[in-house]
Amino acid sequence: MTRVKIFGEAKEVIVEGSRSGEELLKELGLNSSSTIILKNGRPVPEDVIIGGEDSVTIIKSFSGG
């Protein structure tokens, strides 16, 4: 069971099984070009496998002027 926190939405979800960061983002309906994935507190690329007891934080980037 992996606990996923999503900053920018004040949301936390639990996911079962393992998947790549890219698959996780798609499953959550998030755009990979505007997010940063942290696995156990460290930034990781989208192709890294996430699962088990990993702690995952997804940070949505914002821009504006």
Buried (B, 14 or more C-beta within 10 A) or exposed (E): EBEBBBBEEEEEBEBEEEBBBBBBBBEBEBEEEEBEBBBEEEEBEBEBBBBEEBEBBBBEEEEEE
